[in-house]
Amino acid sequence: MSRAAFSAEFTRLVGQAPLTYVRAWRLALARAALARGDASVAIVANRVGYTSQSAFGHAFRCAFGAAKGTF
């Protein structure tokens, strides 16, 4: 299956493009970890695949409308 065919089928079945789904899933995991308080922001960002805290903070604000520190 080609990437384009996979993406089209994934979007049809899930309702979101694959990268949108993965980004939302990563940020949901991060929000849960921050809410539990089991790790620092830097560690959580790294665990979910962000190499920079600023990129993580920007993605978090865009997804949830609040700074990562509020969780």
C-alpha positions in Angstrom: 0.0 0.0 0.0 1.4 3.4 -0.9 1.7 6.2 1.6 -1.1 8.2 -0.1 -3.4 5.2 -0.1 -2.6 4.5 3.6 -3.2 8.1 4.5 -6.5 8.3 2.6 -7.8 5.0 4.2 -6.6 6.0 7.7 -8.4 9.4 7.3 -11.6 7.7 6.1 -11.6 5.2 9.0 -10.3 7.4 11.9 -11.6 10.8 10.8 -8.2 12.4 11.0 -5.0 12.4 9.0 -2.3 10.1 10.5 0.0 12.9 11.6 -2.8 14.8 13.2 -3.8 11.7 15.1 -0.2 11.0 16.3 0.3 14.6 17.4 -3.0 14.5 19.4 -2.1 11.2 21.0 1.4 12.4 22.0 0.0 15.5 23.5 -2.8 13.6 25.4 -0.1 11.4 26.9 1.9 14.5 27.9 -1.1 16.2 29.4 -1.9 13.0 31.5 1.7 12.8 32.7 1.8 16.5 33.6 -1.5 16.1 35.5 -0.1 13.1 37.5 3.0 15.2 38.3 5.3 12.2 37.9 7.9 14.0 35.8 9.2 17.5 34.9 8.1 19.2 31.8 11.4 18.6 30.1 11.2 14.8 30.8 7.6 14.6 29.6 8.4 16.5 26.5 11.3 14.2 25.7 9.2 11.1 26.5 6.5 12.0 23.9 9.1 12.9 21.3 9.8 16.6 21.5 13.5 17.5 21.4 12.8 21.1 22.5 10.7 22.4 25.4 9.7 25.5 23.4 8.3 23.3 20.5 6.5 21.2 23.1 5.1 24.3 24.8 3.9 25.8 21.5 2.2 22.5 20.5 0.7 22.1 23.9 -0.8 25.7 23.9 -2.2 25.2 20.4 -3.8 21.9 21.3 -5.2 22.7 24.7 -5.4 26.5 24.8 -3.4 26.6 28.0 0.2 26.6 29.1 1.7 23.3 30.1 2.3 24.7 33.6 -1.4 24.8 34.3 -1.6 20.9 34.3 
